[in-house]
Amino acid sequence: MAGTNHGHTLAAWTGVIIAFIGFCVSGAFMVLAEPMGFWAGLVVVLLGGAVGLVMRAMGLGQPRKTVTG
């Protein structure tokens, strides 16, 4: 694993940070017993994944390996 850059890209870091913020928001509202805030936090988690995918499609992620054979 030391020879790879798995996750060391702007797309990966941005997606994970947004998803982590959504996870924290959702957890806080779960403790506060506020269902709408909980679901809003889960929407932010999904948004983090979508942002990461879009950024990867824009070329900000790790390049795909080509298989030669």
PDB file of N, CA, C and O in Angstrom:
ATOM      1  N   MET A   1       0.794  -1.198   0.000  1.00  0.00           N
ATOM      2  CA  MET A   1       0.000   0.000   0.000  1.00  0.00           C
ATOM      3  C   MET A   1       0.833   1.257   0.000  1.00  0.00           C
ATOM      4  O   MET A   1       0.332   2.334  -0.324  1.00  0.00           O
ATOM      5  N   ALA A   2       2.067   1.142   0.350  1.00  0.00           N
ATOM      6  CA  ALA A   2       2.892   2.338   0.427  1.00  0.00           C
ATOM      7  C   ALA A   2       3.141   2.952  -0.939  1.00  0.00           C
ATOM      8  O   ALA A   2       3.483   4.131  -1.032  1.00  0.00           O
ATOM      9  N   GLY A   3       2.976   2.172  -2.004  1.00  0.00           N
ATOM     10  CA  GLY A   3       3.256   2.665  -3.329  1.00  0.00           C
ATOM     11  C   GLY A   3       2.083   3.343  -4.014  1.00  0.00           C
ATOM     12  O   GLY A   3       2.188   3.708  -5.185  1.00  0.00           O
ATOM     13  N   THR A   4       0.969   3.522  -3.317  1.00  0.00           N
ATOM     14  CA  THR A   4      -0.203   4.133  -3.947  1.00  0.00           C
ATOM     15  C   THR A   4      -0.498   5.493  -3.331  1.00  0.00           C
ATOM     16  O   THR A   4      -0.010   5.832  -2.253  1.00  0.00           O
ATOM     17  N   ASN A   5      -1.300   6.248  -4.037  1.00  0.00           N
ATOM     18  CA  ASN A   5      -1.754   7.551  -3.542  1.00  0.00           C
ATOM     19  C   ASN A   5      -3.238   7.510  -3.218  1.00  0.00           C
ATOM     20  O   ASN A   5      -3.915   8.533  -3.322  1.00  0.00           O
ATOM     21  N   HIS A   6      -3.749   6.379  -2.836  1.00  0.00           N
ATOM     22  CA  HIS A   6      -5.178   6.219  -2.608  1.00  0.00           C
ATOM     23  C   HIS A   6      -5.685   7.245  -1.595  1.00  0.00           C
ATOM     24  O   HIS A   6      -5.265   7.243  -0.437  1.00  0.00           O
ATOM     25  N   GLY A   7      -6.580   8.111  -2.034  1.00  0.00           N
ATOM     26  CA  GLY A   7      -7.201   9.072  -1.138  1.00  0.00           C
ATOM     27  C   GLY A   7      -6.430  10.355  -0.940  1.00  0.00           C
ATOM     28  O   GLY A   7      -6.872  11.221  -0.184  1.00  0.00           O
ATOM     29  N   HIS A   8      -5.300  10.507  -1.590  1.00  0.00           N
ATOM     30  CA  HIS A   8      -4.497  11.709  -1.404  1.00  0.00           C
ATOM     31  C   HIS A   8      -4.767  12.707  -2.516  1.00  0.00           C
ATOM     32  O   HIS A   8      -3.838  13.192  -3.162  1.00  0.00           O
ATOM     33  N   THR A   9      -6.036  13.014  -2.740  1.00  0.00           N
ATOM     34  CA  THR A   9      -6.404  13.948  -3.792  1.00  0.00           C
ATOM     35  C   THR A   9      -7.356  14.994  -3.233  1.00  0.00           C
ATOM     36  O   THR A   9      -7.958  14.811  -2.175  1.00  0.00           O
ATOM     37  N   LEU A  10      -7.479  16.085  -3.963  1.00  0.00           N
ATOM     38  CA  LEU A  10      -8.385  17.147  -3.548  1.00  0.00           C
ATOM     39  C   LEU A  10      -9.833  16.659  -3.534  1.00  0.00           C
ATOM     40  O   LEU A  10     -10.608  17.024  -2.650  1.00  0.00           O
ATOM     41  N   ALA A  11     -10.189  15.836  -4.514  1.00  0.00           N
ATOM     42  CA  ALA A  11     -11.560  15.306  -4.576  1.00  0.00           C
ATOM     43  C   ALA A  11     -11.870  14.432  -3.358  1.00  0.00           C
ATOM     44  O   ALA A  11     -12.947  14.540  -2.771  1.00  0.00           O
ATOM     45  N   ALA A  12     -10.936  13.577  -2.984  1.00  0.00           N
ATOM     46  CA  ALA A  12     -11.160  12.686  -1.844  1.00  0.00           C
ATOM     47  C   ALA A  12     -11.273  13.471  -0.536  1.00  0.00           C
ATOM     48  O   ALA A  12     -12.185  13.241   0.257  1.00  0.00           O
ATOM     49  N   TRP A  13     -10.347  14.392  -0.321  1.00  0.00           N
ATOM     50  CA  TRP A  13     -10.365  15.163   0.922  1.00  0.00           C
ATOM     51  C   TRP A  13     -11.623  16.017   1.031  1.00  0.00           C
ATOM     52  O   TRP A  13     -12.225  16.094   2.102  1.00  0.00           O
ATOM     53  N   THR A  14     -12.024  16.655  -0.058  1.00  0.00           N
ATOM     54  CA  THR A  14     -13.216  17.504  -0.021  1.00  0.00           C
ATOM     55  C   THR A  14     -14.464  16.682   0.264  1.00  0.00           C
ATOM     56  O   THR A  14     -15.281  17.065   1.101  1.00  0.00           O
ATOM     57  N   GLY A  15     -14.619  15.555  -0.424  1.00  0.00           N
ATOM     58  CA  GLY A  15     -15.786  14.708  -0.201  1.00  0.00           C
ATOM     59  C   GLY A  15     -15.863  14.176   1.216  1.00  0.00           C
ATOM     60  O   GLY A  15     -16.941  14.143   1.809  1.00  0.00           O
ATOM     61  N   VAL A  16     -14.733  13.758   1.764  1.00  0.00           N
ATOM     62  CA  VAL A  16     -14.710  13.219   3.125  1.00  0.00           C
ATOM     63  C   VAL A  16     -15.000  14.314   4.159  1.00  0.00           C
ATOM     64  O   VAL A  16     -15.726  14.072   5.123  1.00  0.00           O
ATOM     65  N   ILE A  17     -14.448  15.498   3.971  1.00  0.00           N
ATOM     66  CA  ILE A  17     -14.689  16.574   4.932  1.00  0.00           C
ATOM     67  C   ILE A  17     -16.159  16.967   4.941  1.00  0.00           C
ATOM     68  O   ILE A  17     -16.737  17.161   6.011  1.00  0.00           O
ATOM     69  N   ILE A  18     -16.776  17.089   3.762  1.00  0.00           N
ATOM     70  CA  ILE A  18     -18.201  17.430   3.704  1.00  0.00           C
ATOM     71  C   ILE A  18     -19.036  16.326   4.341  1.00  0.00           C
ATOM     72  O   ILE A  18     -19.966  16.614   5.095  1.00  0.00           O
ATOM     73  N   ALA A  19     -18.720  15.070   4.050  1.00  0.00           N
ATOM     74  CA  ALA A  19     -19.461  13.954   4.637  1.00  0.00           C
ATOM     75  C   ALA A  19     -19.289  13.908   6.157  1.00  0.00           C
ATOM     76  O   ALA A  19     -20.237  13.594   6.876  1.00  0.00           O
ATOM     77  N   PHE A  20     -18.093  14.216   6.648  1.00  0.00           N
ATOM     78  CA  PHE A  20     -17.851  14.217   8.090  1.00  0.00           C
ATOM     79  C   PHE A  20     -18.665  15.310   8.781  1.00  0.00           C
ATOM     80  O   PHE A  20     -19.214  15.094   9.862  1.00  0.00           O
ATOM     81  N   ILE A  21     -18.739  16.479   8.155  1.00  0.00           N
ATOM     82  CA  ILE A  21     -19.558  17.565   8.721  1.00  0.00           C
ATOM     83  C   ILE A  21     -21.021  17.130   8.784  1.00  0.00           C
ATOM     84  O   ILE A  21     -21.697  17.367   9.785  1.00  0.00           O
ATOM     85  N   GLY A  22     -21.511  16.495   7.717  1.00  0.00           N
ATOM     86  CA  GLY A  22     -22.888  16.002   7.725  1.00  0.00           C
ATOM     87  C   GLY A  22     -23.117  14.951   8.791  1.00  0.00           C
ATOM     88  O   GLY A  22     -24.172  14.929   9.425  1.00  0.00           O
ATOM     89  N   PHE A  23     -22.137  14.077   8.998  1.00  0.00           N
ATOM     90  CA  PHE A  23     -22.231  13.056  10.041  1.00  0.00           C
ATOM     91  C   PHE A  23     -22.328  13.708  11.420  1.00  0.00           C
ATOM     92  O   PHE A  23     -23.129  13.283  12.254  1.00  0.00           O
ATOM     93  N   CYS A  24     -21.521  14.730  11.660  1.00  0.00           N
ATOM     94  CA  CYS A  24     -21.556  15.432  12.953  1.00  0.00           C
ATOM     95  C   CYS A  24     -22.887  16.145  13.163  1.00  0.00           C
ATOM     96  O   CYS A  24     -23.448  16.115  14.258  1.00  0.00           O
ATOM     97  N   VAL A  25     -23.386  16.786  12.114  1.00  0.00           N
ATOM     98  CA  VAL A  25     -24.685  17.473  12.212  1.00  0.00           C
ATOM     99  C   VAL A  25     -25.782  16.465  12.510  1.00  0.00           C
ATOM    100  O   VAL A  25     -26.621  16.688  13.383  1.00  0.00           O
ATOM    101  N   SER A  26     -25.773  15.358  11.783  1.00  0.00           N
ATOM    102  CA  SER A  26     -26.797  14.334  11.984  1.00  0.00           C
ATOM    103  C   SER A  26     -26.726  13.746  13.389  1.00  0.00           C
ATOM    104  O   SER A  26     -27.758  13.521  14.021  1.00  0.00           O
ATOM    105  N   GLY A  27     -25.525  13.499  13.874  1.00  0.00           N
ATOM    106  CA  GLY A  27     -25.370  12.970  15.228  1.00  0.00           C
ATOM    107  C   GLY A  27     -25.846  13.935  16.297  1.00  0.00           C
ATOM    108  O   GLY A  27     -26.485  13.528  17.268  1.00  0.00           O
ATOM    109  N   ALA A  28     -25.537  15.216  16.121  1.00  0.00           N
ATOM    110  CA  ALA A  28     -25.975  16.218  17.102  1.00  0.00           C
ATOM    111  C   ALA A  28     -27.494  16.306  17.147  1.00  0.00           C
ATOM    112  O   ALA A  28     -28.083  16.373  18.226  1.00  0.00           O
ATOM    113  N   PHE A  29     -28.125  16.307  15.984  1.00  0.00           N
ATOM    114  CA  PHE A  29     -29.588  16.413  15.972  1.00  0.00           C
ATOM    115  C   PHE A  29     -30.256  15.127  16.437  1.00  0.00           C
ATOM    116  O   PHE A  29     -31.395  15.157  16.905  1.00  0.00           O
ATOM    117  N   MET A  30     -29.560  13.993  16.315  1.00  0.00           N
ATOM    118  CA  MET A  30     -30.117  12.757  16.845  1.00  0.00           C
ATOM    119  C   MET A  30     -30.164  12.827  18.372  1.00  0.00           C
ATOM    120  O   MET A  30     -31.140  12.403  18.990  1.00  0.00           O
ATOM    121  N   VAL A  31     -29.104  13.362  18.970  1.00  0.00           N
ATOM    122  CA  VAL A  31     -29.074  13.502  20.422  1.00  0.00           C
ATOM    123  C   VAL A  31     -30.124  14.510  20.881  1.00  0.00           C
ATOM    124  O   VAL A  31     -30.726  14.344  21.942  1.00  0.00           O
ATOM    125  N   LEU A  32     -30.343  15.556  20.081  1.00  0.00           N
ATOM    126  CA  LEU A  32     -31.334  16.576  20.425  1.00  0.00           C
ATOM    127  C   LEU A  32     -32.767  16.145  20.100  1.00  0.00           C
ATOM    128  O   LEU A  32     -33.712  16.889  20.366  1.00  0.00           O
ATOM    129  N   ALA A  33     -32.931  14.960  19.533  1.00  0.00           N
ATOM    130  CA  ALA A  33     -34.237  14.403  19.162  1.00  0.00           C
ATOM    131  C   ALA A  33     -34.979  15.315  18.194  1.00  0.00           C
ATOM    132  O   ALA A  33     -36.172  15.568  18.359  1.00  0.00           O
ATOM    133  N   GLU A  34     -34.270  15.804  17.187  1.00  0.00           N
ATOM    134  CA  GLU A  34     -34.846  16.634  16.134  1.00  0.00           C
ATOM    135  C   GLU A  34     -34.719  15.890  14.801  1.00  0.00           C
ATOM    136  O   GLU A  34     -33.662  15.929  14.171  1.00  0.00           O
ATOM    137  N   PRO A  35     -35.780  15.219  14.371  1.00  0.00           N
ATOM    138  CA  PRO A  35     -35.688  14.395  13.158  1.00  0.00           C
ATOM    139  C   PRO A  35     -35.326  15.170  11.890  1.00  0.00           C
ATOM    140  O   PRO A  35     -34.586  14.651  11.054  1.00  0.00           O
ATOM    141  N   MET A  36     -35.820  16.383  11.728  1.00  0.00           N
ATOM    142  CA  MET A  36     -35.521  17.143  10.511  1.00  0.00           C
ATOM    143  C   MET A  36     -34.038  17.476  10.419  1.00  0.00           C
ATOM    144  O   MET A  36     -33.462  17.407   9.333  1.00  0.00           O
ATOM    145  N   GLY A  37     -33.419  17.830  11.513  1.00  0.00           N
ATOM    146  CA  GLY A  37     -31.987  18.102  11.514  1.00  0.00           C
ATOM    147  C   GLY A  37     -31.170  16.851  11.237  1.00  0.00           C
ATOM    148  O   GLY A  37     -30.139  16.903  10.566  1.00  0.00           O
ATOM    149  N   PHE A  38     -31.642  15.722  11.763  1.00  0.00           N
ATOM    150  CA  PHE A  38     -30.983  14.442  11.503  1.00  0.00           C
ATOM    151  C   PHE A  38     -30.978  14.131  10.014  1.00  0.00           C
ATOM    152  O   PHE A  38     -29.940  13.784   9.450  1.00  0.00           O
ATOM    153  N   TRP A  39     -32.141  14.257   9.376  1.00  0.00           N
ATOM    154  CA  TRP A  39     -32.237  13.963   7.950  1.00  0.00           C
ATOM    155  C   TRP A  39     -31.469  14.981   7.115  1.00  0.00           C
ATOM    156  O   TRP A  39     -30.909  14.635   6.074  1.00  0.00           O
ATOM    157  N   ALA A  40     -31.440  16.224   7.562  1.00  0.00           N
ATOM    158  CA  ALA A  40     -30.651  17.233   6.857  1.00  0.00           C
ATOM    159  C   ALA A  40     -29.164  16.878   6.903  1.00  0.00           C
ATOM    160  O   ALA A  40     -28.452  17.059   5.916  1.00  0.00           O
ATOM    161  N   GLY A  41     -28.702  16.379   8.031  1.00  0.00           N
ATOM    162  CA  GLY A  41     -27.315  15.941   8.143  1.00  0.00           C
ATOM    163  C   GLY A  41     -26.999  14.786   7.206  1.00  0.00           C
ATOM    164  O   GLY A  41     -25.914  14.733   6.628  1.00  0.00           O
ATOM    165  N   LEU A  42     -27.945  13.859   7.054  1.00  0.00           N
ATOM    166  CA  LEU A  42     -27.735  12.746   6.128  1.00  0.00           C
ATOM    167  C   LEU A  42     -27.707  13.224   4.682  1.00  0.00           C
ATOM    168  O   LEU A  42     -26.986  12.664   3.855  1.00  0.00           O
ATOM    169  N   VAL A  43     -28.480  14.248   4.377  1.00  0.00           N
ATOM    170  CA  VAL A  43     -28.431  14.827   3.031  1.00  0.00           C
ATOM    171  C   VAL A  43     -27.054  15.424   2.770  1.00  0.00           C
ATOM    172  O   VAL A  43     -26.527  15.315   1.663  1.00  0.00           O
ATOM    173  N   VAL A  44     -26.473  16.054   3.787  1.00  0.00           N
ATOM    174  CA  VAL A  44     -25.131  16.625   3.643  1.00  0.00           C
ATOM    175  C   VAL A  44     -24.102  15.507   3.438  1.00  0.00           C
ATOM    176  O   VAL A  44     -23.153  15.678   2.672  1.00  0.00           O
ATOM    177  N   VAL A  45     -24.280  14.376   4.108  1.00  0.00           N
ATOM    178  CA  VAL A  45     -23.381  13.235   3.909  1.00  0.00           C
ATOM    179  C   VAL A  45     -23.435  12.778   2.453  1.00  0.00           C
ATOM    180  O   VAL A  45     -22.391  12.556   1.839  1.00  0.00           O
ATOM    181  N   LEU A  46     -24.617  12.638   1.901  1.00  0.00           N
ATOM    182  CA  LEU A  46     -24.764  12.236   0.502  1.00  0.00           C
ATOM    183  C   LEU A  46     -24.202  13.299  -0.442  1.00  0.00           C
ATOM    184  O   LEU A  46     -23.632  12.973  -1.483  1.00  0.00           O
ATOM    185  N   LEU A  47     -24.366  14.557  -0.077  1.00  0.00           N
ATOM    186  CA  LEU A  47     -23.812  15.648  -0.873  1.00  0.00           C
ATOM    187  C   LEU A  47     -22.289  15.560  -0.931  1.00  0.00           C
ATOM    188  O   LEU A  47     -21.689  15.854  -1.965  1.00  0.00           O
ATOM    189  N   GLY A  48     -21.668  15.160   0.167  1.00  0.00           N
ATOM    190  CA  GLY A  48     -20.217  14.990   0.185  1.00  0.00           C
ATOM    191  C   GLY A  48     -19.757  13.945  -0.813  1.00  0.00           C
ATOM    192  O   GLY A  48     -18.754  14.138  -1.499  1.00  0.00           O
ATOM    193  N   GLY A  49     -20.481  12.843  -0.900  1.00  0.00           N
ATOM    194  CA  GLY A  49     -20.146  11.816  -1.885  1.00  0.00           C
ATOM    195  C   GLY A  49     -20.320  12.311  -3.308  1.00  0.00           C
ATOM    196  O   GLY A  49     -19.496  12.029  -4.178  1.00  0.00           O
ATOM    197  N   ALA A  50     -21.392  13.047  -3.540  1.00  0.00           N
ATOM    198  CA  ALA A  50     -21.633  13.582  -4.881  1.00  0.00           C
ATOM    199  C   ALA A  50     -20.563  14.604  -5.272  1.00  0.00           C
ATOM    200  O   ALA A  50     -20.097  14.609  -6.411  1.00  0.00           O
ATOM    201  N   VAL A  51     -20.177  15.459  -4.341  1.00  0.00           N
ATOM    202  CA  VAL A  51     -19.132  16.453  -4.618  1.00  0.00           C
ATOM    203  C   VAL A  51     -17.816  15.754  -4.950  1.00  0.00           C
ATOM    204  O   VAL A  51     -17.114  16.167  -5.873  1.00  0.00           O
ATOM    205  N   GLY A  52     -17.482  14.716  -4.218  1.00  0.00           N
ATOM    206  CA  GLY A  52     -16.264  13.966  -4.493  1.00  0.00           C
ATOM    207  C   GLY A  52     -16.275  13.342  -5.877  1.00  0.00           C
ATOM    208  O   GLY A  52     -15.266  13.372  -6.582  1.00  0.00           O
ATOM    209  N   LEU A  53     -17.416  12.774  -6.272  1.00  0.00           N
ATOM    210  CA  LEU A  53     -17.524  12.168  -7.601  1.00  0.00           C
ATOM    211  C   LEU A  53     -17.429  13.210  -8.708  1.00  0.00           C
ATOM    212  O   LEU A  53     -16.773  12.983  -9.725  1.00  0.00           O
ATOM    213  N   VAL A  54     -18.081  14.345  -8.514  1.00  0.00           N
ATOM    214  CA  VAL A  54     -18.019  15.411  -9.521  1.00  0.00           C
ATOM    215  C   VAL A  54     -16.596  15.944  -9.648  1.00  0.00           C
ATOM    216  O   VAL A  54     -16.113  16.181 -10.756  1.00  0.00           O
ATOM    217  N   MET A  55     -15.931  16.131  -8.520  1.00  0.00           N
ATOM    218  CA  MET A  55     -14.554  16.633  -8.575  1.00  0.00           C
ATOM    219  C   MET A  55     -13.631  15.618  -9.240  1.00  0.00           C
ATOM    220  O   MET A  55     -12.709  16.000  -9.961  1.00  0.00           O
ATOM    221  N   ARG A  56     -13.865  14.341  -9.008  1.00  0.00           N
ATOM    222  CA  ARG A  56     -13.058  13.314  -9.673  1.00  0.00           C
ATOM    223  C   ARG A  56     -13.295  13.343 -11.177  1.00  0.00           C
ATOM    224  O   ARG A  56     -12.358  13.191 -11.962  1.00  0.00           O
ATOM    225  N   ALA A  57     -14.557  13.539 -11.580  1.00  0.00           N
ATOM    226  CA  ALA A  57     -14.877  13.627 -13.000  1.00  0.00           C
ATOM    227  C   ALA A  57     -14.233  14.863 -13.633  1.00  0.00           C
ATOM    228  O   ALA A  57     -13.943  14.864 -14.829  1.00  0.00           O
ATOM    229  N   MET A  58     -14.012  15.905 -12.847  1.00  0.00           N
ATOM    230  CA  MET A  58     -13.372  17.121 -13.347  1.00  0.00           C
ATOM    231  C   MET A  58     -11.853  16.974 -13.437  1.00  0.00           C
ATOM    232  O   MET A  58     -11.169  17.882 -13.908  1.00  0.00           O
ATOM    233  N   GLY A  59     -11.330  15.844 -12.993  1.00  0.00           N
ATOM    234  CA  GLY A  59      -9.898  15.595 -13.084  1.00  0.00           C
ATOM    235  C   GLY A  59      -9.124  15.906 -11.816  1.00  0.00           C
ATOM    236  O   GLY A  59      -7.893  15.942 -11.842  1.00  0.00           O
ATOM    237  N   LEU A  60      -9.814  16.130 -10.711  1.00  0.00           N
ATOM    238  CA  LEU A  60      -9.155  16.455  -9.456  1.00  0.00           C
ATOM    239  C   LEU A  60      -8.917  15.229  -8.580  1.00  0.00           C
ATOM    240  O   LEU A  60      -8.428  15.349  -7.456  1.00  0.00           O
ATOM    241  N   GLY A  61      -9.259  14.067  -9.088  1.00  0.00           N
ATOM    242  CA  GLY A  61      -9.034  12.827  -8.349  1.00  0.00           C
ATOM    243  C   GLY A  61      -7.833  12.097  -8.889  1.00  0.00           C
ATOM    244  O   GLY A  61      -7.102  12.611  -9.736  1.00  0.00           O
ATOM    245  N   GLN A  62      -7.634  10.902  -8.398  1.00  0.00           N
ATOM    246  CA  GLN A  62      -6.508  10.086  -8.849  1.00  0.00           C
ATOM    247  C   GLN A  62      -6.801   9.542 -10.234  1.00  0.00           C
ATOM    248  O   GLN A  62      -7.910   9.072 -10.487  1.00  0.00           O
ATOM    249  N   PRO A  63      -5.828   9.593 -11.139  1.00  0.00           N
ATOM    250  CA  PRO A  63      -6.074   9.079 -12.495  1.00  0.00           C
ATOM    251  C   PRO A  63      -6.304   7.573 -12.487  1.00  0.00           C
ATOM    252  O   PRO A  63      -5.764   6.852 -11.648  1.00  0.00           O
ATOM    253  N   ARG A  64      -7.111   7.114 -13.430  1.00  0.00           N
ATOM    254  CA  ARG A  64      -7.386   5.686 -13.544  1.00  0.00           C
ATOM    255  C   ARG A  64      -6.168   4.975 -14.108  1.00  0.00           C
ATOM    256  O   ARG A  64      -5.457   5.504 -14.962  1.00  0.00           O
ATOM    257  N   LYS A  65      -5.942   3.760 -13.610  1.00  0.00           N
ATOM    258  CA  LYS A  65      -4.838   2.953 -14.121  1.00  0.00           C
ATOM    259  C   LYS A  65      -5.292   2.261 -15.402  1.00  0.00           C
ATOM    260  O   LYS A  65      -6.406   1.743 -15.475  1.00  0.00           O
ATOM    261  N   THR A  66      -4.446   2.258 -16.381  1.00  0.00           N
ATOM    262  CA  THR A  66      -4.773   1.554 -17.617  1.00  0.00           C
ATOM    263  C   THR A  66      -4.179   0.156 -17.570  1.00  0.00           C
ATOM    264  O   THR A  66      -3.039  -0.035 -17.146  1.00  0.00           O
ATOM    265  N   VAL A  67      -4.954  -0.802 -18.004  1.00  0.00           N
ATOM    266  CA  VAL A  67      -4.524  -2.197 -18.005  1.00  0.00           C
ATOM    267  C   VAL A  67      -3.931  -2.495 -19.383  1.00  0.00           C
ATOM    268  O   VAL A  67      -4.600  -2.360 -20.407  1.00  0.00           O
ATOM    269  N   THR A  68      -2.683  -2.897 -19.382  1.00  0.00           N
ATOM    270  CA  THR A  68      -2.051  -3.288 -20.645  1.00  0.00           C
ATOM    271  C   THR A  68      -1.785  -4.779 -20.609  1.00  0.00           C
ATOM    272  O   THR A  68      -1.424  -5.330 -19.570  1.00  0.00           O
ATOM    273  N   GLY A  69      -1.959  -5.404 -21.705  1.00  0.00           N
ATOM    274  CA  GLY A  69      -1.741  -6.841 -21.636  1.00  0.00           C
ATOM    275  C   GLY A  69      -1.718  -7.452 -22.902  1.00  0.00           C
ATOM    276  O   GLY A  69      -1.542  -8.666 -22.998  1.00  0.00           O
TER     277      GLY A  69
END
